Each structure stands twice: as structure tokens, then as C-alpha cells.
Amino acid sequence: MIGQNFFIVSYSLVLTAAMLGASPVNTAGPNFTQPAATVSLDPLVNPAIPGKWRHGVFLDLQSGSGASSPGPFYTLGKDGKMASSVMPKIAGKFWIADFDRSAAGEIVYVGGSTSPAGQIDPFLAIISPNGTSRTISTSPYQAHQVSVASDGTIWTLGLEMINQDAWAAGLNPAAGVLRHFDGLGQLLGSTAAQSQFKGHDQMNRLFAGFLVATKDRVGWYSGIHGAGNYVEFSTQTMKAEEYPGLPKLSANGMVVGFALTESGKAFVSFEDHAAPAAPSATYHHRRVYMFDRSTSSWVPVQTPAIAGEQEPHLLGSSGEQIVLRGANSYSFVDFKP
């Protein structure tokens, strides 16, 4: 279990280092090799939505419009062709906070449904490869991020709430924000007490971020709009190790992608939405950083252009390769130290 002040103390140290000018980002770093081939995507896919690469396929969710519910989920194979399309099956009005796919082909997603009376019921849902659906109520726990490990077990990051109120009377302050479920959605364990996250800045870490589970660790990146945090949990013991995230790099920027390879290489993609009036030749709207474990710092890496896109999206990892997406294509690139 994590000590009572584990997250809060480390978070304050990161903020202090940034304010003193000690940036945990190096100025030079490694790069990726030019991909051997670029795969064109099926034209049915909306190229404006980055999506994610997980367990051998590209996975995304078509957003609903107006009164419609979100869906369908769709997957593309490594050849860029449509592999599957399936609608989420939740009764009534609902929203989806995050989704992932298992190595066996299940689509796992978390969100909440709203009753006609306005009551909110958070859920964890699983769609099997044959299309059957299973929905598990997790009330009062609302997961905001979900990731499926290679062994098929499910990890979520969230918090307990009553009708979206994280400070409601009757909530359990010792409730774990990181939870582990088996492949059927049965709870196996939890860690990181919700009481450690005090105030809006700390609570926001539980709402927005990235979660990726591998065979031996769960990587959680939070603080996407400013000074960040990176935490890794052991999948065996749930013991946590916390590291600095990126400092605040821009007045209007955010982390938009995260990848964690099976061997433990971690990457984040940052987008700057506050471009200078006269951008220099070295300015990049979107850039990728790798976590250097020897120095606990984030190192900028050079990414290749993907089908004319000079600053591609980071979709995830495939083995030890990184998956990058251009406007209508993606590529698998090797890391070069």
C-alpha cells in the first residue's frame, strides 16, 4: 500500500523544481528510425481522431452527435483495413470516459449511465469478440481511465463519487483509486487511498490522464495541462514508484498521448496550443518525449514524418516499436538510442 502522503509530497517537489527553473526535460535526446513502410488507413476512419494502438490493432470510438449515444467502436488491423465495428450496449443515455482492447479481442470501456430521474450509475463494460456484452456496475466508483494488461486483467483509475460529487457525505476515504479486475469484471484489489488527493489540483489528476498496463507494470501519467506526474505500479504487488512528469511547457498546451512498451520504455506526446507570433525553425507544435530512468527526466526525441505529417500523433506501442499516426496513415518505428 502507498503511504498517506506519497503522492502529495512528490507532487509538491515537482512543482517546486519547476518554479526554481530546474526543468526535468533534457535539451537533446535520441530519435526513431525512419519507418520502412507507411500504412494507409481505411477511408471510413475519421482522420481527425487520434485513437490508440493496443494489442495489435488500432482502436477508436465514433462519437455520437446530438441526442445519440457514442459508438460504434471500430478496429483496424496492421494493414490499415477495417477489422471490426461494434456498438456499445448500455441501456438508456450514457457516456464513455475511456476504452481499451485485450489481446484476445475484448473491447473494455468505462463510463456512466443516467436514469430518467437523473441518477448516475458508473459502469465497467466488456464486449466479447462474438459481440456479447457484459456490464458491471461499479457504483460509487467512477473509473475515468482503463487499460487491459497482456494477461487479460483490467486496470482502472478513478474515484468514488455520488452523483458526480467527490466530496459527498458517506464516501469511503480509504477507497482505492487504482483498481484491478479480472477479465469478467470481478474486483481483485485496489490501492492508493482517495483521501490522498485533496483539493481540485490533486483531484483533477483522477479525471484526466493516461493509463497503460503491461505484463509487469501499470503506467499512469497525470497533470496533462501543466506540471505532470508519472507513477508506475507493480502488477504483482501494487507497489508504486513516482517520478516527475513534464514541467509546464506552455501557457496553453497539454499532453495528448502516452505509450509504455512491455520492456518499460515510456513516452508522452505534448501539443502546444500557444504558438509564438513568429515561430522559429526549432518550434514544434507537437513533440514526443521519452522517460530517461537514469536521470528521472523526460528527453525530447526526433520522430520521422508520417505521410507528410511532420509532427505525427503518438498512438501507442507495438512490442518495442512506437506507433505514430499521420493525417490518413500510421507507421511502426524503431527506437534508436
C-alpha positions as CSV (number, residue, x, y, z in Angstrom):
1,M,0.0,0.0,0.0
2,I,1.0,3.6,-0.6
3,G,1.9,5.8,2.3
4,Q,-0.6,8.5,3.2
5,N,1.4,11.4,1.8
6,F,3.1,9.6,-1.1
7,F,1.5,11.4,-4.0
8,I,1.1,14.8,-2.4
9,V,4.7,15.2,-1.2
10,S,6.2,14.1,-4.5
11,Y,3.8,16.4,-6.5
12,S,4.9,19.4,-4.4
13,L,8.6,18.6,-5.1
14,V,7.9,18.6,-8.8
15,L,6.2,21.9,-8.7
16,T,9.0,23.4,-6.6
17,A,11.6,22.2,-9.0
18,A,9.8,23.8,-11.9
19,M,9.3,27.1,-10.2
20,L,13.1,27.2,-9.4
21,G,13.9,26.6,-13.0
22,A,15.1,23.1,-12.7
23,S,13.4,21.6,-15.7
24,P,13.1,17.7,-15.8
25,V,13.3,17.9,-19.6
26,N,16.7,17.5,-21.3
27,T,17.6,19.5,-24.4
28,A,18.9,16.7,-26.6
29,G,18.0,13.1,-26.9
30,P,17.6,10.0,-29.1
31,N,15.3,9.5,-32.1
32,F,13.4,7.0,-34.0
33,T,14.4,5.3,-37.3
34,Q,12.6,6.2,-40.5
35,P,9.8,3.6,-40.9
36,A,10.3,1.0,-43.6
37,A,6.6,1.4,-44.7
38,T,3.6,3.7,-44.0
39,V,0.2,2.1,-43.9
40,S,-2.7,3.9,-45.4
41,L,-5.9,3.9,-43.3
42,D,-9.3,2.7,-44.4
43,P,-11.2,5.8,-45.6
44,L,-14.1,5.1,-43.3
45,V,-11.9,6.3,-40.4
46,N,-12.1,9.9,-39.3
47,P,-8.5,11.1,-39.6
48,A,-9.1,13.9,-37.1
49,I,-9.4,11.5,-34.2
50,P,-6.1,10.1,-33.0
51,G,-7.4,6.9,-31.4
52,K,-4.9,4.4,-29.8
53,W,-2.9,1.3,-30.7
54,R,-3.4,-1.6,-28.3
55,H,-2.6,-5.3,-28.6
56,G,-2.2,-5.5,-32.3
57,V,-4.9,-3.2,-33.6
58,F,-5.8,0.4,-33.9
59,L,-8.9,1.1,-31.7
60,D,-11.2,4.1,-31.7
61,L,-14.7,5.2,-30.9
62,Q,-17.0,7.2,-33.1
63,S,-18.6,10.0,-31.1
64,G,-22.3,10.4,-31.0
65,S,-23.9,13.6,-32.1
66,G,-26.9,15.4,-30.7
67,A,-29.0,13.0,-28.7
68,S,-27.3,9.9,-30.0
69,S,-25.1,7.8,-27.8
70,P,-21.4,7.2,-28.6
71,G,-20.5,4.4,-31.0
72,P,-19.5,2.3,-32.7
73,F,-16.1,1.1,-31.6
74,Y,-14.0,0.1,-34.6
75,T,-10.7,-1.5,-35.1
76,L,-8.1,-1.5,-37.9
77,G,-5.5,-4.2,-38.5
78,K,-1.9,-3.7,-39.0
79,D,-2.6,-3.4,-42.8
80,G,-4.8,-0.3,-42.1
81,K,-8.1,-2.1,-43.1
82,M,-11.3,-2.2,-41.1
83,A,-11.2,-5.3,-38.9
84,S,-14.4,-4.8,-36.8
85,S,-17.1,-2.5,-35.8
86,V,-19.4,-2.9,-32.8
87,M,-21.9,-0.7,-30.9
88,P,-21.6,-0.4,-27.1
89,K,-24.7,-1.9,-25.5
90,I,-25.7,0.3,-22.5
91,A,-29.4,0.9,-21.7
92,G,-30.6,4.5,-21.8
93,K,-28.4,7.6,-22.0
94,F,-24.7,7.0,-21.3
95,W,-21.2,8.4,-21.8
96,I,-17.9,6.6,-22.3
97,A,-14.8,8.0,-20.4
98,D,-12.2,5.7,-21.8
99,F,-11.8,2.3,-23.6
100,D,-9.2,-0.3,-24.4
101,R,-8.9,-3.7,-26.1
102,S,-7.5,-7.0,-24.8
103,A,-5.1,-9.3,-26.6
104,A,-7.9,-11.7,-27.0
105,G,-10.1,-9.2,-28.7
106,E,-12.5,-8.0,-26.0
107,I,-13.3,-4.3,-26.0
108,V,-13.4,-2.9,-22.5
109,Y,-14.8,0.5,-21.6
110,V,-15.8,2.6,-18.6
111,G,-18.3,5.4,-18.2
112,G,-21.7,6.1,-16.7
113,S,-25.4,5.9,-17.5
114,T,-28.1,8.3,-16.4
115,S,-31.6,7.2,-15.3
116,P,-34.7,9.2,-16.3
117,A,-34.7,10.5,-12.7
118,G,-31.1,11.8,-13.2
119,Q,-29.3,9.2,-11.1
120,I,-25.8,8.3,-12.4
121,D,-24.6,4.7,-12.4
122,P,-20.9,4.2,-13.2
123,F,-20.0,1.0,-15.1
124,L,-17.3,-1.2,-16.5
125,A,-18.4,-2.9,-19.7
126,I,-16.9,-5.7,-21.8
127,I,-17.7,-6.7,-25.3
128,S,-16.5,-10.1,-26.3
129,P,-15.2,-10.9,-29.8
130,N,-18.5,-12.6,-30.7
131,G,-20.4,-9.4,-29.8
132,T,-21.9,-10.4,-26.5
133,S,-21.8,-7.7,-23.9
134,R,-21.4,-7.7,-20.1
135,T,-21.9,-4.6,-18.0
136,I,-20.8,-4.3,-14.3
137,S,-22.0,-1.5,-12.0
138,T,-19.0,-0.1,-10.1
139,S,-21.0,2.4,-8.1
140,P,-20.0,4.6,-6.3
141,Y,-16.6,4.2,-8.0
142,Q,-16.3,6.0,-11.3
143,A,-13.4,5.0,-13.5
144,H,-12.0,7.6,-15.9
145,Q,-9.2,5.6,-17.4
146,V,-8.9,1.9,-18.2
147,S,-6.2,-0.4,-19.6
148,V,-6.1,-4.2,-20.2
149,A,-2.9,-6.0,-19.5
150,S,-1.5,-8.7,-21.6
151,D,-2.8,-11.3,-19.2
152,G,-6.4,-10.1,-19.8
153,T,-6.9,-8.5,-16.4
154,I,-8.3,-5.0,-16.3
155,W,-6.9,-1.9,-14.5
156,T,-8.8,1.3,-13.9
157,L,-8.1,4.7,-12.4
158,G,-10.9,6.8,-10.9
159,L,-12.6,7.8,-7.7
160,E,-15.7,7.3,-5.7
161,M,-18.5,9.8,-6.2
162,I,-22.2,10.2,-5.5
163,N,-23.9,11.9,-8.4
164,Q,-20.6,13.3,-9.6
165,D,-19.8,14.8,-6.1
166,A,-16.3,13.6,-4.9
167,W,-16.8,15.2,-1.5
168,A,-20.3,13.8,-0.8
169,A,-21.1,12.5,2.7
170,G,-20.8,8.8,3.1
171,L,-17.9,8.1,0.8
172,N,-15.1,5.9,2.0
173,P,-11.8,7.9,2.3
174,A,-9.8,4.7,2.2
175,A,-11.3,3.7,-1.2
176,G,-8.5,2.9,-3.7
177,V,-8.4,5.0,-6.9
178,L,-6.4,2.3,-8.8
179,R,-8.4,-0.9,-9.2
180,H,-7.7,-4.3,-10.6
181,F,-10.4,-6.5,-12.1
182,D,-10.3,-10.0,-13.7
183,G,-11.4,-10.5,-17.3
184,L,-15.0,-10.8,-16.2
185,G,-15.0,-7.6,-14.3
186,Q,-14.7,-9.0,-10.8
187,L,-12.7,-6.8,-8.4
188,L,-9.3,-8.3,-7.5
189,G,-7.8,-5.5,-5.5
190,S,-7.2,-1.7,-5.2
191,T,-4.6,0.7,-3.9
192,A,-3.9,4.5,-3.4
193,A,-6.5,5.8,-1.0
194,Q,-8.7,8.6,-2.3
195,S,-8.1,10.6,0.8
196,Q,-4.6,11.4,-0.5
197,F,-6.0,13.5,-3.3
198,K,-7.0,16.8,-1.6
199,G,-8.1,19.9,-3.4
200,H,-9.0,20.5,-7.0
201,D,-5.5,20.2,-8.4
202,Q,-4.9,16.8,-6.9
203,M,-8.5,15.6,-7.7
204,N,-8.0,16.7,-11.3
205,R,-5.3,14.0,-11.6
206,L,-8.0,11.4,-11.2
207,F,-10.2,12.8,-14.0
208,A,-7.7,13.4,-16.9
209,G,-4.7,11.4,-17.8
210,F,-3.4,8.2,-19.4
211,L,-3.2,4.6,-18.1
212,V,-1.4,1.7,-19.8
213,A,-0.9,-1.7,-18.3
214,T,1.8,-4.1,-19.4
215,K,2.9,-7.5,-18.1
216,D,4.7,-6.2,-15.0
217,R,3.7,-2.6,-14.5
218,V,0.8,-0.1,-14.8
219,G,1.9,3.4,-16.0
220,W,-0.2,6.4,-15.0
221,Y,0.5,9.8,-16.4
222,S,-1.5,12.7,-15.0
223,G,-1.3,16.5,-14.8
224,I,-1.7,16.8,-18.6
225,H,-2.3,20.6,-18.6
226,G,0.6,21.7,-16.5
227,A,3.4,20.2,-14.4
228,G,2.9,16.5,-14.7
229,N,3.2,13.3,-12.6
230,Y,4.2,9.8,-13.7
231,V,3.5,6.8,-11.5
232,E,4.2,3.2,-12.1
233,F,2.5,0.4,-10.1
234,S,3.8,-3.2,-9.9
235,T,1.2,-5.5,-11.3
236,Q,2.3,-8.1,-8.7
237,T,2.4,-6.1,-5.5
238,M,0.7,-2.8,-6.5
239,K,3.7,-1.0,-5.0
240,A,4.1,2.4,-6.5
241,E,7.1,4.4,-7.7
242,E,6.5,8.1,-8.5
243,Y,8.6,10.2,-11.0
244,P,8.4,13.8,-12.3
245,G,6.3,14.4,-15.3
246,L,6.9,17.2,-17.8
247,P,7.1,20.7,-16.4
248,K,4.6,23.3,-17.6
249,L,6.0,23.8,-21.1
250,S,3.4,26.3,-22.4
251,A,0.7,28.6,-21.2
252,N,-1.8,26.7,-23.4
253,G,-0.6,23.2,-24.0
254,M,-1.3,19.6,-22.9
255,V,-0.1,16.0,-23.1
256,V,-2.2,14.3,-25.7
257,G,-0.6,10.8,-25.9
258,F,1.2,8.2,-23.8
259,A,2.9,4.9,-24.7
260,L,4.5,2.3,-22.5
261,T,6.3,-0.7,-24.1
262,E,6.5,-4.1,-22.5
263,S,10.1,-3.5,-21.5
264,G,9.2,-0.3,-19.7
265,K,10.1,2.5,-22.2
266,A,7.7,5.4,-21.5
267,F,6.8,8.2,-24.0
268,V,4.5,11.2,-23.9
269,S,3.3,13.4,-26.7
270,F,2.8,17.2,-26.0
271,E,0.8,19.7,-28.0
272,D,1.5,23.4,-27.7
273,H,-1.6,25.5,-28.4
274,A,0.1,28.8,-27.7
275,A,2.3,29.2,-30.7
276,P,4.6,32.2,-30.8
277,A,3.7,35.1,-33.1
278,A,6.8,34.3,-35.2
279,P,7.6,30.6,-34.7
280,S,11.3,29.8,-35.0
281,A,12.8,27.0,-37.0
282,T,13.1,24.9,-33.8
283,Y,9.5,25.4,-32.7
284,H,7.3,22.3,-32.7
285,H,3.6,22.3,-32.2
286,R,3.6,18.6,-31.3
287,R,6.6,16.8,-29.9
288,V,7.4,13.5,-28.2
289,Y,9.4,12.9,-25.0
290,M,10.9,9.7,-23.6
291,F,11.4,9.0,-19.9
292,D,15.1,8.5,-19.1
293,R,15.2,6.3,-16.0
294,S,18.9,7.0,-15.3
295,T,18.2,10.7,-14.7
296,S,14.4,10.7,-14.0
297,S,14.0,13.2,-16.8
298,W,12.0,13.4,-20.0
299,V,14.1,13.6,-23.1
300,P,12.8,15.0,-26.4
301,V,13.1,12.5,-29.3
302,Q,13.1,13.1,-33.0
303,T,10.1,11.5,-34.8
304,P,10.0,10.9,-38.5
305,A,7.4,12.5,-40.8
306,I,4.5,10.1,-41.5
307,A,3.0,10.5,-44.9
308,G,3.8,14.2,-45.0
309,E,2.8,14.9,-41.3
310,Q,5.9,16.4,-39.8
311,E,4.6,16.1,-36.2
312,P,2.7,12.8,-36.1
313,H,0.4,11.7,-33.3
314,L,1.6,9.1,-30.7
315,L,-0.9,6.2,-30.7
316,G,0.9,3.7,-28.5
317,S,3.4,0.9,-28.8
318,S,3.5,-2.4,-30.6
319,G,6.1,-4.6,-28.9
320,E,9.1,-2.3,-28.7
321,Q,8.1,-0.2,-31.7
322,I,6.2,3.1,-31.3
323,V,3.1,3.6,-33.4
324,L,2.8,7.1,-35.0
325,R,-0.1,8.5,-37.0
326,G,-0.2,11.0,-39.8
327,A,-3.3,12.5,-41.4
328,N,-4.5,9.3,-43.0
329,S,-1.9,6.7,-42.2
330,Y,0.2,5.1,-39.4
331,S,3.7,3.7,-39.1
332,F,5.6,1.5,-36.8
333,V,9.0,2.9,-35.9
334,D,12.0,1.5,-34.1
335,F,13.7,3.4,-31.3
336,K,17.3,4.4,-31.9
337,P,19.4,5.4,-28.8
